[in-house]
């Protein structure tokens, strides 16, 4: 290990020696009742704009894209869906974007949750680095302070005490669930099923399923939905141990498909929905980043043509869900159903 990498591990203090490990194991599967049926829900990362190709910067806190969210939300509402906006600190610290969130939540057009980007979330007691961009790598007390500050700010700005959480960059840590329980959270959506971020210093979720479970701390974990497609989908271990990912995808042998319009072609998404539905997945959790609703802020939507493709993706997915009788669900309904003893 080089000196720079070792220094980054030491920046993470209490996480040294555990960076990149699997922070969570799946528990017993939670199944909704038959009457509840199969449902889908949208969790969107409501966040600041930043250069995705550059180093993380504390100064990158503009939230101008939030101004487009009321129209975005209206489009989701017209399709019967109520998105959950997972707000990070810049969104709720900026008066203009906070007011937009408060108005939409007050009108019942959206639900409000939490997303923690540690590099723009006070207190700022850590160095800015790739390893420290995963919240779970930080010292536990610093994680606690950042989460408490963000939770208070969201409640102050929106009038909603959030109970659903996502670690920015999916940066779940070994103590995350304990910290969430301390703040009264009921659900975590930080797990990105089937994905592994250990090469960047983040967590490994490659063995996590797409279905929900309850952690020992009493938090419901609902992973972002992803599935395997292709003729080798029943032996996905080769994806990890023989990583010829591009070859597998090009030949149709095996693809790992997350349910997001960002980087997932609609044909792949529809195939994954069909496979997951056939495998008995009850709850479909979809995701996107809110800056993608304005061209130029993310690598997924760089121009008007890509924005049109973004919305066509949602239209096709909504139509597929309707055809399969997979209905939208609001966060409060979902937490009540999955939280039953």
C-alpha positions in Angstrom: 0.0 0.0 0.0 1.4 3.5 -0.9 1.9 6.2 1.6 -1.0 8.3 0.2 -3.5 5.4 0.5 -2.3 4.7 4.0 -2.7 8.4 4.9 -6.3 8.3 3.6 -7.1 5.3 5.8 -5.7 7.2 8.8 -7.9 10.2 7.9 -10.8 7.9 8.5 -9.6 7.2 12.0 -11.9 4.7 13.7 -12.6 3.0 10.3 -8.9 2.2 9.7 -8.5 -1.5 8.7 -12.2 -1.8 7.9 -12.4 0.5 4.9 -14.0 -1.3 1.9 -15.5 -4.2 3.9 -19.1 -5.3 3.9 -20.8 -3.2 6.6 -24.1 -5.0 6.7 -25.5 -8.5 6.3 -29.0 -9.3 5.2 -31.5 -10.5 7.8 -34.7 -12.4 7.4 -36.7 -11.2 4.4 -39.6 -8.9 5.0 -42.6 -9.7 3.0 -45.7 -7.5 2.6 -49.1 -9.1 3.0 -50.9 -10.4 0.0 -53.5 -7.6 0.1 -50.7 -5.0 0.0 -49.5 -6.4 -3.3 -46.4 -5.5 -5.3 -45.3 -1.9 -5.2 -42.8 0.6 -6.4 -41.3 3.7 -4.8 -38.9 6.4 -6.0 -36.1 7.7 -3.8 -34.3 10.7 -5.3 -31.0 12.2 -4.0 -31.9 15.8 -3.6 -28.4 17.4 -3.6 -26.2 20.2 -4.7 -24.6 20.5 -8.1 -20.9 19.6 -8.5 -18.4 18.4 -11.1 -18.7 14.6 -11.1 -15.2 14.3 -12.7 -13.4 16.6 -10.2 -12.3 16.2 -6.6 -14.9 16.8 -3.8 -15.1 20.4 -2.7 -16.7 21.9 0.4 -17.4 25.0 -1.7 -19.6 23.3 -4.3 -22.9 23.9 -2.7 -25.1 25.5 -5.4 -28.7 24.1 -5.4 -30.1 25.9 -8.5 -31.5 22.7 -10.0 -34.0 22.3 -7.2 -36.0 25.1 -8.9 -37.0 22.5 -11.5 -38.3 20.0 -8.9 -41.9 21.3 -8.7 -42.4 20.5 -12.4 -40.6 17.2 -12.0 -42.7 16.3 -9.0 -45.9 17.2 -10.9 -44.9 14.7 -13.7 -44.4 12.0 -11.1 -47.6 12.8 -9.4 -49.5 12.6 -12.7 -48.2 9.0 -13.0 -49.5 8.3 -9.5 -46.0 8.3 -7.9 -45.0 10.4 -4.9 -41.2 10.7 -4.8 -39.2 10.7 -1.6 -36.6 13.5 -1.8 -33.6 12.6 0.3 -32.2 16.1 1.1 -28.6 16.8 1.9 -27.3 19.7 3.8 -26.8 22.3 1.0 -30.4 21.8 -0.1 -31.9 22.6 3.3 -29.4 25.2 4.3 -30.1 27.3 1.2 -33.2 29.4 1.8 -34.6 29.2 -1.8 -34.2 25.4 -2.2 -35.4 24.8 1.3 -38.6 26.8 0.7 -39.3 24.7 -2.5 -38.9 21.5 -0.5 -41.1 22.8 2.3 -43.9 23.9 -0.1 -43.9 20.6 -2.0 -43.9 18.5 1.2 -46.6 20.7 2.7 -48.8 20.1 -0.3 -48.3 16.3 -0.1 -46.6 16.2 -3.5 -43.5 14.5 -2.1 -42.1 13.0 1.0 -38.9 14.1 2.7 -35.9 12.0 3.8 -32.2 12.5 4.5 -29.0 12.1 2.4 -25.6 12.8 4.0 -22.7 14.1 1.9 -20.0 14.5 4.6 -17.8 16.9 2.7 -20.6 19.6 2.6 -22.2 18.6 6.0 -20.9 20.2 9.2 -19.0 19.8 11.4 -16.0 19.8 9.1 -13.4 18.0 11.2 -12.2 15.6 8.6 -9.9 16.0 5.5 -11.7 16.0 2.2 -10.7 12.8 0.4 -12.2 9.9 -1.5 -12.2 7.7 1.5 -13.8 10.3 3.7 -16.5 10.9 1.2 -18.0 7.6 2.5 -19.6 8.7 5.8 -19.2 5.2 7.3 -15.4 5.6 7.2 -15.4 8.6 9.5 -15.0 8.4 13.3 -18.2 7.4 14.9 -18.7 10.6 16.9 -18.2 12.7 13.8 -20.8 10.7 12.0 -23.1 11.2 14.9 -22.7 15.0 14.9 -23.1 15.3 11.1 -26.3 13.2 11.1 -27.7 15.1 14.1 -27.0 18.5 12.4 -28.5 17.4 9.1 -31.6 15.9 10.7 -32.3 19.1 12.7 -31.7 21.2 9.6 -34.1 19.2 7.5 -36.8 19.4 10.2 -36.2 23.2 10.6 -36.3 23.8 6.8 -39.1 21.6 5.7 -41.2 21.1 8.8 -40.7 17.3 8.4 -38.7 15.1 10.9 -37.1 12.6 8.5 -37.2 8.9 9.2 -35.6 7.5 6.0 -31.9 7.8 5.3 -29.4 7.3 2.6 -25.7 7.7 3.0 -24.3 9.7 0.2 -22.2 7.5 -2.2 -23.9 4.6 -0.5 -21.4 5.1 2.3 -22.9 2.8 4.9 -20.7 2.0 7.9 -20.7 -0.5 10.7 -22.3 2.0 13.2 -24.8 3.6 10.8 -27.8 1.7 12.0 -27.1 2.5 15.7 -26.7 6.2 14.8 -30.0 6.1 12.8 -31.8 4.5 15.7 -30.6 7.2 18.1 -32.2 9.9 15.8 -35.5 8.1 15.4 -35.0 6.8 11.9 -37.0 3.8 10.7 -35.7 3.0 7.3 -32.3 3.0 5.5 -32.0 3.0 1.7 -28.1 3.1 1.5 -27.6 -0.4 0.2 -27.1 -0.6 -3.6 -27.8 -4.3 -4.1 -25.1 -6.2 -6.1 -22.6 -3.3 -6.2 -19.1 -3.2 -4.7 -17.4 0.1 -3.9 -14.4 -1.3 -2.0 -11.9 -0.3 -4.7 -12.8 3.4 -3.9 -12.7 2.8 -0.2 -16.4 2.3 0.1 -18.6 -0.6 1.2 -19.2 -3.9 -0.6 -22.9 -4.7 -1.3 -22.2 -7.4 -3.9 -23.8 -10.1 -1.8 -26.8 -8.0 -0.7 -30.2 -9.0 -2.1 -32.8 -6.7 -3.6 -35.5 -7.5 -1.0 -35.9 -5.7 2.4 -35.0 -6.8 5.9 -34.9 -5.5 9.4 -31.5 -4.9 11.1 -30.8 -5.8 14.8 -31.2 -2.1 15.6 -34.8 -2.2 14.3 -34.1 -0.3 11.1 -35.8 -1.5 7.9 -33.2 -1.8 5.1 -34.7 -1.4 1.6 -31.9 -1.7 -1.0 -32.0 0.0 -4.3 -33.4 -2.5 -6.7 -30.9 -4.2 -9.1 -31.1 -7.6 -10.8 -29.2 -9.9 -13.0 -30.3 -10.5 -16.6 -28.9 -12.8 -19.2 -28.5 -16.5 -19.7 -26.0 -16.8 -16.8 -28.1 -14.9 -14.3 -28.5 -17.9 -12.1 -24.7 -18.0 -11.6 -23.8 -14.4 -10.9 -20.7 -15.2 -8.9 -18.7 -15.2 -12.1 -19.3 -11.5 -12.4 -17.3 -11.0 -9.2 -14.6 -13.7 -9.6 -14.2 -13.5 -13.4 -14.8 -9.8 -14.0 -15.2 -9.7 -17.8 -18.2 -7.3 -17.3 -18.2 -5.7 -20.7 -17.9 -9.0 -22.5 -20.8 -10.5 -20.5 -23.0 -7.5 -21.2 -22.2 -7.3 -25.0 -22.9 -11.0 -25.5 -26.1 -11.0 -23.4 -24.6 -13.6 -21.1 -24.9 -11.6 -17.8 -25.7 -8.0 -16.9 -26.1 -6.3 -13.6 -29.0 -3.8 -14.0 -30.0 -1.1 -11.4 -33.4 0.5 -11.7 -32.4 4.0 -12.5 -32.7 6.1 -15.7 -29.1 7.2 -15.1 -26.9 4.9 -17.1 -29.5 2.1 -17.5 -31.0 1.8 -21.0 -34.7 1.3 -21.0 -34.5 -2.1 -22.7 -32.3 -3.4 -19.9 -34.5 -1.9 -17.2 -37.6 -3.5 -18.6 -35.9 -6.9 -18.9 -34.7 -6.6 -15.3 -38.2 -5.7 -14.1 -39.5 -8.8 -15.8 -36.9 -11.0 -14.3 -37.3 -9.6 -10.8 -41.1 -9.8 -11.0 -40.7 -13.4 -12.0 -38.4 -14.0 -9.0 -41.0 -12.7 -6.6 -39.6 -9.2 -5.7 -42.4 -7.4 -3.9 -41.0 -3.9 -3.5 -39.2 -2.1 -6.4 -37.0 0.8 -5.2 -36.0 3.2 -8.0 -33.6 6.1 -7.8 -32.0 9.2 -9.5 -30.2 12.4 -8.6 -32.3 15.5 -8.7 -29.6 17.6 -10.6 -30.3 15.3 -13.6 -33.7 17.1 -14.2 -31.7 20.1 -15.6 -29.3 19.5 -18.5 -25.6 19.9 -17.8 -25.4 19.1 -14.1 -24.8 15.3 -14.2 -23.1 13.1 -16.8 -26.4 11.3 -17.4 -28.3 14.4 -18.7 -26.0 16.7 -20.6 -28.5 18.2 -23.0 -32.2 18.5 -23.9 -32.2 15.3 -25.9 -30.9 13.3 -23.0 -33.5 15.0 -20.7 -36.2 13.9 -23.1 -34.7 10.3 -23.0 -34.7 10.6 -19.2 -38.5 11.2 -19.2 -39.2 8.6 -21.8 -37.4 6.1 -19.6 -39.8 6.9 -16.7 -42.9 6.8 -19.0 -41.9 3.3 -20.3 -41.2 2.0 -16.7 -44.5 3.4 -15.4 -46.3 1.7 -18.3 -44.6 -1.6 -17.6 -45.4 -1.4 -13.9 -49.0 -0.7 -14.7 -49.1 -3.6 -17.1 -47.8 -5.9 -14.4 -50.1 -4.4 -11.8 -47.2 -3.1 -9.7 -48.6 0.0 -8.0 -46.9 3.1 -6.6 -46.7 3.4 -2.8 -46.1 6.3 -0.5 -43.3 6.1 2.1 -45.7 6.2 5.1 -47.7 3.2 3.7 -44.5 1.3 3.0 -43.0 1.8 6.4 -46.2 0.9 8.1 -46.5 -2.3 6.1 -42.9 -3.4 6.4 -42.7 -2.3 10.1 -45.4 -4.7 11.2 -44.2 -7.2 13.8 
